[in-house]
């Protein structure tokens, strides 16, 4: 076993050494649903930008992802297909002009949309894109009044109570919706025959909105100005909000999805199609393009910092010296990406200097807890003997600790943005997109870092609060639910490795329950696999096939929970040492989570990162 583990680790190290970029980063693809590819076609056509080569490449990839029944899926085992993704792809393909609507594949897609209830049943973002391009009516009433951007922070509810990545999407949507913006070109397809619905009516939405949020209107009405003047001021404030959060590469908040919406919002405000800000945004979007086995894909946001931090730490955990040129180059890259700006996170956490890390290469103002703890782990060994790294490490550590929520857990982006009233908004998935509550994956990885790298244990008050949070949030079956990975395996692994790192006994009842649950869900091939359906249904759903990342998470948790090697651990390790045994589709199954039922990610780096961590921890604990 020892030889097999070492051989596989050496194989992974060799791959990573070869794939590292000259600047020290690893630029593996962040592969999401086809949404971003479709919207890029729609944007280019709407702006009359005739980049035919790019459009043809995106069309080719869209067609390659279509299922036999005409639909598009967002994960392999999704039943039938995904309505919103199918509408996005169908619309973009028609808009491209590269495929005729009478084509057999297009007819199959159209029939799928009809069978699923039409455009009225689609997700909000799909409806917004269609409304911006003249194929869906803007609603008479909008769930969030744009005047909310004017409310002071002292208001019981204000715009900064909504988490930042959602604000960055909502602001351009609210601008376009309030101005009833609609742009049609000579090439805009007509989807009017798909405009029916069998779902919730607008009156139902209006009632739920007024019941929950009539108070917001009352606060706004207290302003001593006319409604039209207030509305105009709110739209201006919203526009400035966008402009102030444009990254150096031209994208809004570093996401493709927000940038698409920003372009439409700027057009709604009267910007011409050739305005430098719009053209800069389009070029920024193009910088997100990445090659995949299915063709060119527009990443919603490159995962460069995330990949580089995790890979550098995994390599060092596997025995690569911190003075190896590969690690030094990665460290220099990470040092250059530590953030020094006060972003939106400072609204709820004003008394600490910037010092976190963000997710993507071009992210300068949106740090997050997970990337920060990953980067700090990656540079810790360098910080032991280098003052520059030590200064960066200390600053990042202070920022990370300061982000702990009042309930003891850690959020992803913004501290204490967890007002339950906001989840009453009549928008699908509000609990997952409006607020930023503590989660087991963020909290587990934060305390694992604080224990292993910063020396904090159970007697520390910061750690005590986090342990109490875990005790309150464990499921009856022994698992913990994750937020940014799929899903219960991810959350349980993070909880287990965090709790054991800070000194919680392996015989603690909560950890014994977690161990029992992990063993019970192990597959016959020795691995683990969990379906994205878990994220949607709110309960564990087996995939019935094993994936590399989920197998690595589960076996790593068992390693942390065990004093001796065991059959269950060995079976998982054997599978990880022979990745050819994973079924082809399972290797690319999305195990990163963004938005339940809408956005899942296949990280091309995950087949290297997590197996390397698990194998390294196995060798250190049972064979060194």
Number of C-alpha atoms within 10 A of each C-alpha: 12 12 8 14 21 16 13 18 23 14 13 18 20 11 12 19 15 10 14 17 14 11 10 21 26 25 21 20 24 24 25 25 23 24 25 22 26 28 22 22 25 26 20 18 23 20 19 14 14 10 11 14 9 16 24 17 15 26 24 16 20 23 18 12 17 18 17 11 13 22 26 30 21 25 24 17 13 14 9 15 22 20 26 26 23 26 27 24 29 28 24 27 26 21 24 22 16 14 15 14 17 10 9 11 20 21 15 18 24 23 16 22 24 17 10 18 17 24 25 19 19 21 17 13 17 20 21 20 21 22 20 25 22 21 23 20 17 20 13 11 15 15 18 18 16 24 23 19 21 18 18 12 14 7 11 12 19 15 19 19 23 22 23 23 20 16 21 24 21 20 24 26 23 23 24 26 23 19 14 16 20 20 16 14 13 9 13 20 20 14 18 12 10 18 15 13 15 11 11 10 10 12 10 10 17 16 12 16 19 16 12 16 19 11 13 19 14 10 15 17 14 8 12 8 11 9 13 9 10 18 18 13 16 21 24 14 17 23 18 11 16 22 17 10 19 20 19 14 17 23 32 27 26 31 23 26 22 23 26 24 27 28 24 27 25 21 20 21 16 9 15 13 17 12 12 12 18 23 16 16 24 23 14 22 26 17 17 20 19 17 13 15 7 14 14 20 26 28 27 23 25 26 24 21 28 24 26 29 27 25 28 30 27 25 25 21 19 22 13 15 14 21 13 10 12 21 25 17 19 27 28 15 20 26 18 10 21 24 22 14 15 17 16 19 20 16 14 15 16 12 10 15 17 22 22 30 33 26 24 21 19 24 26 24 23 24 28 21 27 26 24 27 27 23 30 31 24 27 26 21 19 19 18 11 10 11 11 11 21 17 12 20 27 16 18 24 19 15 23 24 17 17 23 24 20 12 13 19 28 32 25 22 21 31 24 22 21 20 16 12 12 18 19 15 20 19 16 12 16 15 18 15 19 25 24 24 23 24 23 30 29 26 30 30 25 26 31 27 22 24 21 14 14 15 12 19 21 18 10 12 12 18 24 15 18 27 22 13 19 23 12 9 13 20 17 10 13 18 27 26 27 23 24 23 22 28 29 28 29 28 26 29 32 28 32 31 23 31 29 21 23 24 13 17 14 17 11 10 11 21 22 14 17 26 23 14 16 22 16 9 18 21 18 11 14 20 28 28 25 25 23 29 21 19 25 16 11 12 14 21 18 17 19 15 17 26 27 27 33 26 27 29 23 28 31 26 26 26 24 21 20 15 11 9 14 11 9 16 21 16 17 26 24 18 22 30 20 12 16 10 14 17 13 11 11 17 20 19 26 27 27 23 21 18 16 21 19 20 18 24 25 20 22 19 21 23 20 22 24 22 28 28 22 27 28 21 20 24 15 13 15 13 11 8
